[in-house]
Structure formats: C-alpha cells, structure tokens
Amino acid sequence: MPGTAVQTEKIARDLANTFPDSWDAQNLAATILEAVGKPADAIKYREKQFPLDPANWVPKNSLAIDLEKLAQIAQAKVIYQQVVDAAPKSPEGLAAADALKRLK
C-alpha cells in the first residue's frame, strides 16, 4: 500500500543520507523515526544535526527524550542539563528541568 510508515521511513532515511549537510533533512529523518517508534535509529540523525547548527538546543532536547526512552538515563541527564543551560526559560528548557527532577 502506498504511503505506509515503512515507505515514509525509507524516504526520510534516503533524504538524510543524500543531503548529509542539511539540518532539515536530518531533522525530518529523526522526527519520522521517533514517530514510528524507533528512537535508537532517530538518535543517529539527531547527532548529525549538532555540528550543522551547534547553537540549536531543540534537537538536543529530542535526543535526551530518545535516550530516556532507551533507558540510557545517565546520558539523557547530561543532554537535558545542556538544554537547561542553553535555554532555561524556553518550553524545552522547562521540560528538561522537569525531566531532570523526575530522573533524580
């Protein structure tokens, strides 16, 4: 059936691999993989976003969420703290602060 999650996932991965220097392509792939329940695969694309826009803390928050889903709590806490440090009053910074409290 056209338009299945599997096809969408493949298109997103292909796009990210074709355009490795595109922040948007990496973000799309990570977001789709998260949506289809593949946080471990999404992490690869989230990590590729960091050097493309080092000051952008939004993908770091998504990475921390993925790490938490995978029970990699120590790593998630480090990334959540980076989000809090970068943008403490943003919605993501506030959510990251809440996550840090919850994970203690």
Biotite code that builds the C-alpha atoms (Angstrom):
import biotite.structure as struc

atoms = struc.array([
    struc.Atom([0.000, 0.000, 0.000], chain_id="A", res_id=1, res_name="MET", atom_name="CA", element="C"),
    struc.Atom([1.475, 3.391, -0.975], chain_id="A", res_id=2, res_name="PRO", atom_name="CA", element="C"),
    struc.Atom([2.286, 5.811, 1.792], chain_id="A", res_id=3, res_name="GLY", atom_name="CA", element="C"),
    struc.Atom([2.968, 3.280, 4.507], chain_id="A", res_id=4, res_name="THR", atom_name="CA", element="C"),
    struc.Atom([5.120, 4.107, 7.516], chain_id="A", res_id=5, res_name="ALA", atom_name="CA", element="C"),
    struc.Atom([7.835, 1.824, 6.132], chain_id="A", res_id=6, res_name="VAL", atom_name="CA", element="C"),
    struc.Atom([7.927, 3.745, 2.860], chain_id="A", res_id=7, res_name="GLN", atom_name="CA", element="C"),
    struc.Atom([7.911, 7.075, 4.653], chain_id="A", res_id=8, res_name="THR", atom_name="CA", element="C"),
    struc.Atom([10.754, 5.943, 6.874], chain_id="A", res_id=9, res_name="GLU", atom_name="CA", element="C"),
    struc.Atom([12.780, 4.830, 3.831], chain_id="A", res_id=10, res_name="LYS", atom_name="CA", element="C"),
    struc.Atom([12.217, 8.143, 2.043], chain_id="A", res_id=11, res_name="ILE", atom_name="CA", element="C"),
    struc.Atom([13.289, 10.088, 5.135], chain_id="A", res_id=12, res_name="ALA", atom_name="CA", element="C"),
    struc.Atom([16.446, 7.990, 5.588], chain_id="A", res_id=13, res_name="ARG", atom_name="CA", element="C"),
    struc.Atom([17.296, 8.323, 1.898], chain_id="A", res_id=14, res_name="ASP", atom_name="CA", element="C"),
    struc.Atom([16.795, 12.078, 2.045], chain_id="A", res_id=15, res_name="LEU", atom_name="CA", element="C"),
    struc.Atom([19.027, 12.426, 5.118], chain_id="A", res_id=16, res_name="ALA", atom_name="CA", element="C"),
    struc.Atom([21.715, 10.275, 3.533], chain_id="A", res_id=17, res_name="ASN", atom_name="CA", element="C"),
    struc.Atom([21.525, 12.158, 0.219], chain_id="A", res_id=18, res_name="THR", atom_name="CA", element="C"),
    struc.Atom([21.817, 15.512, 1.985], chain_id="A", res_id=19, res_name="PHE", atom_name="CA", element="C"),
    struc.Atom([24.102, 14.864, 4.980], chain_id="A", res_id=20, res_name="PRO", atom_name="CA", element="C"),
    struc.Atom([24.811, 18.579, 5.390], chain_id="A", res_id=21, res_name="ASP", atom_name="CA", element="C"),
    struc.Atom([21.141, 19.525, 5.600], chain_id="A", res_id=22, res_name="SER", atom_name="CA", element="C"),
    struc.Atom([19.890, 20.205, 9.100], chain_id="A", res_id=23, res_name="TRP", atom_name="CA", element="C"),
    struc.Atom([16.305, 19.914, 7.856], chain_id="A", res_id=24, res_name="ASP", atom_name="CA", element="C"),
    struc.Atom([16.882, 16.527, 6.213], chain_id="A", res_id=25, res_name="ALA", atom_name="CA", element="C"),
    struc.Atom([18.439, 15.155, 9.398], chain_id="A", res_id=26, res_name="GLN", atom_name="CA", element="C"),
    struc.Atom([15.604, 16.615, 11.471], chain_id="A", res_id=27, res_name="ASN", atom_name="CA", element="C"),
    struc.Atom([12.944, 15.112, 9.218], chain_id="A", res_id=28, res_name="LEU", atom_name="CA", element="C"),
    struc.Atom([14.511, 11.666, 9.388], chain_id="A", res_id=29, res_name="ALA", atom_name="CA", element="C"),
    struc.Atom([14.847, 11.806, 13.174], chain_id="A", res_id=30, res_name="ALA", atom_name="CA", element="C"),
    struc.Atom([11.308, 13.076, 13.649], chain_id="A", res_id=31, res_name="THR", atom_name="CA", element="C"),
    struc.Atom([9.809, 10.375, 11.434], chain_id="A", res_id=32, res_name="ILE", atom_name="CA", element="C"),
    struc.Atom([11.816, 7.647, 13.147], chain_id="A", res_id=33, res_name="LEU", atom_name="CA", element="C"),
    struc.Atom([10.648, 8.895, 16.524], chain_id="A", res_id=34, res_name="GLU", atom_name="CA", element="C"),
    struc.Atom([7.060, 8.917, 15.272], chain_id="A", res_id=35, res_name="ALA", atom_name="CA", element="C"),
    struc.Atom([7.244, 5.285, 14.148], chain_id="A", res_id=36, res_name="VAL", atom_name="CA", element="C"),
    struc.Atom([8.741, 4.222, 17.487], chain_id="A", res_id=37, res_name="GLY", atom_name="CA", element="C"),
    struc.Atom([12.402, 3.906, 16.552], chain_id="A", res_id=38, res_name="LYS", atom_name="CA", element="C"),
    struc.Atom([14.239, 6.202, 18.975], chain_id="A", res_id=39, res_name="PRO", atom_name="CA", element="C"),
    struc.Atom([17.521, 4.301, 18.642], chain_id="A", res_id=40, res_name="ALA", atom_name="CA", element="C"),
    struc.Atom([17.540, 4.974, 14.902], chain_id="A", res_id=41, res_name="ASP", atom_name="CA", element="C"),
    struc.Atom([16.455, 8.589, 15.422], chain_id="A", res_id=42, res_name="ALA", atom_name="CA", element="C"),
    struc.Atom([19.489, 9.268, 17.605], chain_id="A", res_id=43, res_name="ILE", atom_name="CA", element="C"),
    struc.Atom([21.846, 8.832, 14.655], chain_id="A", res_id=44, res_name="LYS", atom_name="CA", element="C"),
    struc.Atom([20.131, 11.663, 12.791], chain_id="A", res_id=45, res_name="TYR", atom_name="CA", element="C"),
    struc.Atom([19.756, 13.899, 15.861], chain_id="A", res_id=46, res_name="ARG", atom_name="CA", element="C"),
    struc.Atom([23.504, 13.655, 16.460], chain_id="A", res_id=47, res_name="GLU", atom_name="CA", element="C"),
    struc.Atom([24.171, 14.685, 12.853], chain_id="A", res_id=48, res_name="LYS", atom_name="CA", element="C"),
    struc.Atom([22.242, 17.907, 13.474], chain_id="A", res_id=49, res_name="GLN", atom_name="CA", element="C"),
    struc.Atom([24.576, 19.231, 16.175], chain_id="A", res_id=50, res_name="PHE", atom_name="CA", element="C"),
    struc.Atom([27.547, 20.212, 14.010], chain_id="A", res_id=51, res_name="PRO", atom_name="CA", element="C"),
    struc.Atom([25.188, 21.681, 11.412], chain_id="A", res_id=52, res_name="LEU", atom_name="CA", element="C"),
    struc.Atom([23.753, 24.173, 13.928], chain_id="A", res_id=53, res_name="ASP", atom_name="CA", element="C"),
    struc.Atom([25.710, 23.956, 17.199], chain_id="A", res_id=54, res_name="PRO", atom_name="CA", element="C"),
    struc.Atom([23.709, 26.680, 18.942], chain_id="A", res_id=55, res_name="ALA", atom_name="CA", element="C"),
    struc.Atom([20.373, 24.963, 18.346], chain_id="A", res_id=56, res_name="ASN", atom_name="CA", element="C"),
    struc.Atom([19.275, 23.242, 21.556], chain_id="A", res_id=57, res_name="TRP", atom_name="CA", element="C"),
    struc.Atom([15.960, 21.880, 20.225], chain_id="A", res_id=58, res_name="VAL", atom_name="CA", element="C"),
    struc.Atom([17.406, 18.654, 18.724], chain_id="A", res_id=59, res_name="PRO", atom_name="CA", element="C"),
    struc.Atom([19.362, 18.119, 21.925], chain_id="A", res_id=60, res_name="LYS", atom_name="CA", element="C"),
    struc.Atom([16.105, 18.020, 23.850], chain_id="A", res_id=61, res_name="ASN", atom_name="CA", element="C"),
    struc.Atom([14.730, 15.458, 21.392], chain_id="A", res_id=62, res_name="SER", atom_name="CA", element="C"),
    struc.Atom([17.909, 13.424, 21.766], chain_id="A", res_id=63, res_name="LEU", atom_name="CA", element="C"),
    struc.Atom([17.525, 13.404, 25.554], chain_id="A", res_id=64, res_name="ALA", atom_name="CA", element="C"),
    struc.Atom([13.954, 12.172, 25.196], chain_id="A", res_id=65, res_name="ILE", atom_name="CA", element="C"),
    struc.Atom([15.114, 9.377, 22.883], chain_id="A", res_id=66, res_name="ASP", atom_name="CA", element="C"),
    struc.Atom([17.876, 8.395, 25.294], chain_id="A", res_id=67, res_name="LEU", atom_name="CA", element="C"),
    struc.Atom([15.396, 8.309, 28.151], chain_id="A", res_id=68, res_name="GLU", atom_name="CA", element="C"),
    struc.Atom([13.072, 6.058, 26.105], chain_id="A", res_id=69, res_name="LYS", atom_name="CA", element="C"),
    struc.Atom([16.019, 3.696, 25.659], chain_id="A", res_id=70, res_name="LEU", atom_name="CA", element="C"),
    struc.Atom([16.716, 3.730, 29.420], chain_id="A", res_id=71, res_name="ALA", atom_name="CA", element="C"),
    struc.Atom([20.067, 5.473, 28.880], chain_id="A", res_id=72, res_name="GLN", atom_name="CA", element="C"),
    struc.Atom([19.319, 7.709, 31.828], chain_id="A", res_id=73, res_name="ILE", atom_name="CA", element="C"),
    struc.Atom([22.809, 8.974, 32.632], chain_id="A", res_id=74, res_name="ALA", atom_name="CA", element="C"),
    struc.Atom([23.310, 10.164, 29.057], chain_id="A", res_id=75, res_name="GLN", atom_name="CA", element="C"),
    struc.Atom([19.810, 11.652, 28.942], chain_id="A", res_id=76, res_name="ALA", atom_name="CA", element="C"),
    struc.Atom([20.510, 13.652, 32.097], chain_id="A", res_id=77, res_name="LYS", atom_name="CA", element="C"),
    struc.Atom([23.681, 15.134, 30.600], chain_id="A", res_id=78, res_name="VAL", atom_name="CA", element="C"),
    struc.Atom([21.812, 16.260, 27.487], chain_id="A", res_id=79, res_name="ILE", atom_name="CA", element="C"),
    struc.Atom([18.820, 17.558, 29.464], chain_id="A", res_id=80, res_name="TYR", atom_name="CA", element="C"),
    struc.Atom([21.230, 19.667, 31.519], chain_id="A", res_id=81, res_name="GLN", atom_name="CA", element="C"),
    struc.Atom([22.736, 21.085, 28.315], chain_id="A", res_id=82, res_name="GLN", atom_name="CA", element="C"),
    struc.Atom([19.239, 22.115, 27.203], chain_id="A", res_id=83, res_name="VAL", atom_name="CA", element="C"),
    struc.Atom([18.549, 23.765, 30.558], chain_id="A", res_id=84, res_name="VAL", atom_name="CA", element="C"),
    struc.Atom([21.883, 25.596, 30.383], chain_id="A", res_id=85, res_name="ASP", atom_name="CA", element="C"),
    struc.Atom([21.271, 26.766, 26.803], chain_id="A", res_id=86, res_name="ALA", atom_name="CA", element="C"),
    struc.Atom([17.639, 27.839, 27.091], chain_id="A", res_id=87, res_name="ALA", atom_name="CA", element="C"),
    struc.Atom([16.360, 27.711, 30.670], chain_id="A", res_id=88, res_name="PRO", atom_name="CA", element="C"),
    struc.Atom([13.143, 29.643, 30.063], chain_id="A", res_id=89, res_name="LYS", atom_name="CA", element="C"),
    struc.Atom([12.150, 28.025, 26.777], chain_id="A", res_id=90, res_name="SER", atom_name="CA", element="C"),
    struc.Atom([9.431, 25.354, 26.761], chain_id="A", res_id=91, res_name="PRO", atom_name="CA", element="C"),
    struc.Atom([12.097, 22.731, 26.094], chain_id="A", res_id=92, res_name="GLU", atom_name="CA", element="C"),
    struc.Atom([14.342, 24.094, 28.841], chain_id="A", res_id=93, res_name="GLY", atom_name="CA", element="C"),
    struc.Atom([11.495, 23.985, 31.335], chain_id="A", res_id=94, res_name="LEU", atom_name="CA", element="C"),
    struc.Atom([10.562, 20.453, 30.244], chain_id="A", res_id=95, res_name="ALA", atom_name="CA", element="C"),
    struc.Atom([14.209, 19.405, 30.504], chain_id="A", res_id=96, res_name="ALA", atom_name="CA", element="C"),
    struc.Atom([14.396, 20.827, 34.038], chain_id="A", res_id=97, res_name="ALA", atom_name="CA", element="C"),
    struc.Atom([11.277, 18.848, 34.950], chain_id="A", res_id=98, res_name="ASP", atom_name="CA", element="C"),
    struc.Atom([12.816, 15.707, 33.432], chain_id="A", res_id=99, res_name="ALA", atom_name="CA", element="C"),
    struc.Atom([15.971, 16.192, 35.497], chain_id="A", res_id=100, res_name="LEU", atom_name="CA", element="C"),
    struc.Atom([13.902, 16.455, 38.679], chain_id="A", res_id=101, res_name="LYS", atom_name="CA", element="C"),
    struc.Atom([11.931, 13.360, 37.745], chain_id="A", res_id=102, res_name="ARG", atom_name="CA", element="C"),
    struc.Atom([15.060, 11.350, 36.939], chain_id="A", res_id=103, res_name="LEU", atom_name="CA", element="C"),
    struc.Atom([16.878, 12.060, 40.210], chain_id="A", res_id=104, res_name="LYS", atom_name="CA", element="C"),
])
